Amino acid sequence: MVEIRACQPNDLEDLYRICLETAAGGAPAAYSDPKLVGHVYVAPYALLSPQTVFVAEDPEGVGGYIAGAPDTCYFEALLEAEWWPGLRRVYSDPSDIPRPRRSLDHSMMHRIHHPGHTPNEIVKRYPAHLHINLLAHLRGQGVGRRLMNQWLRTIRKAGSRGAHLAVGAANSRAIRFYRACGFRELYPRARARSDPIWFGITLLNGGGITAGAES
Ligand SMILES: CC(C)(COP(=O)(O)OP(=O)(O)OC[C@H]1O[C@@H](n2cnc3c(N)ncnc32)[C@H](O)[C@@H]1OP(=O)(O)O)[C@@H](O)C(=O)NCCC(=O)NCCS
């Protein structure tokens, strides 16, 4: 039996572990610092927006999560004020290393020093954003769907009118999952395989969820 529940402060180490294990297409050894990817993709949500983080737990422990923020612009400003400065003191800026020679650790360090910002036209219509990750043993049983439903209900109640996410063009399993959950591709397909694909969903006032209209 898999329980979906709100994230608690003592889940943090599990969130780091799941983030690492599901990063880099399931090759966690590709990172030499095991915390780097979690510093970027999950820990700040658990610490700065815990009301929009949920975990999936079974008798083996916490094995999945959905983490996001109801207002991406506000969250990006919060990261700039309260999250990135501490990490910038610990991790150097790898900008002077030529891109082709950067490791995965370097690319996370680069994000810490030069975080990306979601395009305005996306955050205007789809202000919330999310990341979802399950360990292999929890996939394909409806757990992702349950986490997504819980998260969408929560951000709709928080007043968000839509949500977006970015997914790697090669992650066809996740792309099928997002489509099944009602998300729609916002732009024509990414040009390069390394470009992310943006998805959006519109949340109606008063309860409903509908697929985001394509731009
Ligand atoms: C992507 C992920 C979150 C999906 O969660 P999941 O629990 O495996 O998906 P579910 O079993 O809840 O499936 C929900 C719906 O998506 C569909 N779906 C999920 N995986 C699918 C697949 N590989 N092919 C086709 N449909 C799929 C299901 O058919 C289901 O639709 P239904 O409810 O109408 O039957 C999970 O597989 C995962 O964590 N993968 C690894 C990490 C990752 O890639 N995260 C996303 C990064 S952007």
The ligand as a Tripos MOL2 file, in Angstrom:
@<TRIPOS>MOLECULE
LIG
   48    50     1     0     0
SMALL
NO_CHARGES

@<TRIPOS>ATOM
      1 C1          7.0970    9.7910  -15.0610 C.3       1 LIG1
      2 C2          6.5660    9.1790  -13.7510 C.3       1 LIG1
      3 C3          6.4250   10.2730  -12.6960 C.3       1 LIG1
      4 C4          5.1780    8.5790  -14.0370 C.3       1 LIG1
      5 O1          4.6520    8.0440  -12.8350 O.3       1 LIG1
      6 P1          3.9600    6.6100  -12.8090 P.3       1 LIG1
      7 O2          3.5080    6.3290  -11.4180 O.co2     1 LIG1
      8 O3          4.9070    5.6410  -13.4250 O.co2     1 LIG1
      9 O4          2.7040    6.8240  -13.7600 O.3       1 LIG1
     10 P2          1.2420    6.2650  -13.4520 P.3       1 LIG1
     11 O5          1.3130    4.7790  -13.2330 O.co2     1 LIG1
     12 O6          0.6050    7.0610  -12.3530 O.co2     1 LIG1
     13 O7          0.5050    6.5590  -14.7970 O.3       1 LIG1
     14 C5         -0.3950    7.6580  -14.9010 C.3       1 LIG1
     15 C6         -0.8880    7.7310  -16.3040 C.3       1 LIG1
     16 O8          0.2020    7.9600  -17.2050 O.3       1 LIG1
     17 C7          0.2470    6.9230  -18.1680 C.3       1 LIG1
     18 N1          1.6260    6.5040  -18.3280 N.ar      1 LIG1
     19 C8          2.5710    6.4650  -17.3800 C.ar      1 LIG1
     20 N2          3.7130    5.9620  -17.8990 N.ar      1 LIG1
     21 C9          3.4220    5.6780  -19.1900 C.ar      1 LIG1
     22 C10         4.1500    5.1000  -20.2550 C.ar      1 LIG1
     23 N3          5.4290    4.7270  -20.1100 N.pl3     1 LIG1
     24 N4          3.5350    4.9380  -21.4390 N.ar      1 LIG1
     25 C11         2.2560    5.3090  -21.6190 C.ar      1 LIG1
     26 N5          1.5030    5.8380  -20.6490 N.ar      1 LIG1
     27 C12         2.0820    6.0150  -19.4530 C.ar      1 LIG1
     28 C13        -0.5300    5.7690  -17.5950 C.3       1 LIG1
     29 O9         -1.1330    5.0140  -18.6390 O.3       1 LIG1
     30 C14        -1.5410    6.4190  -16.7250 C.3       1 LIG1
     31 O10        -2.7040    6.7860  -17.4690 O.3       1 LIG1
     32 P3         -4.1350    6.2930  -16.9200 P.3       1 LIG1
     33 O11        -4.2150    6.7350  -15.4810 O.co2     1 LIG1
     34 O12        -5.0710    6.9800  -17.8300 O.co2     1 LIG1
     35 O13        -4.0810    4.8130  -17.0560 O.co2     1 LIG1
     36 C15         7.4920    8.0530  -13.2100 C.3       1 LIG1
     37 O14         7.5130    7.0270  -14.1560 O.3       1 LIG1
     38 C16         8.9140    8.5090  -12.9090 C.2       1 LIG1
     39 O15         9.1640    9.0160  -11.8370 O.2       1 LIG1
     40 N6          9.8610    8.3140  -13.8460 N.am      1 LIG1
     41 C17        11.2760    8.5860  -13.6270 C.3       1 LIG1
     42 C18        11.6180   10.0190  -13.2990 C.3       1 LIG1
     43 C19        11.1390   10.9880  -14.3530 C.2       1 LIG1
     44 O16        11.3490   10.7980  -15.5520 O.2       1 LIG1
     45 N7         10.4980   12.0720  -13.8870 N.am      1 LIG1
     46 C20        10.0260   13.1500  -14.7490 C.3       1 LIG1
     47 C21        11.1300   14.1140  -15.0040 C.3       1 LIG1
     48 S1         10.5790   15.4900  -16.0450 S.3       1 LIG1
@<TRIPOS>BOND
     1     1     2 1
     2     2     3 1
     3     2     4 1
     4     2    36 1
     5     4     5 1
     6     5     6 1
     7     6     7 2
     8     6     8 1
     9     6     9 1
    10     9    10 1
    11    10    11 2
    12    10    12 1
    13    10    13 1
    14    13    14 1
    15    14    15 1
    16    15    16 1
    17    15    30 1
    18    16    17 1
    19    17    18 1
    20    17    28 1
    21    18    19 ar
    22    18    27 ar
    23    19    20 ar
    24    20    21 ar
    25    21    22 ar
    26    21    27 ar
    27    22    23 1
    28    22    24 ar
    29    24    25 ar
    30    25    26 ar
    31    26    27 ar
    32    28    29 1
    33    28    30 1
    34    30    31 1
    35    31    32 1
    36    32    33 2
    37    32    34 1
    38    32    35 1
    39    36    37 1
    40    36    38 1
    41    38    39 2
    42    38    40 1
    43    40    41 1
    44    41    42 1
    45    42    43 1
    46    43    44 2
    47    43    45 1
    48    45    46 1
    49    46    47 1
    50    47    48 1
@<TRIPOS>SUBSTRUCTURE
     1 LIG1         1 GROUP 0 **** ****
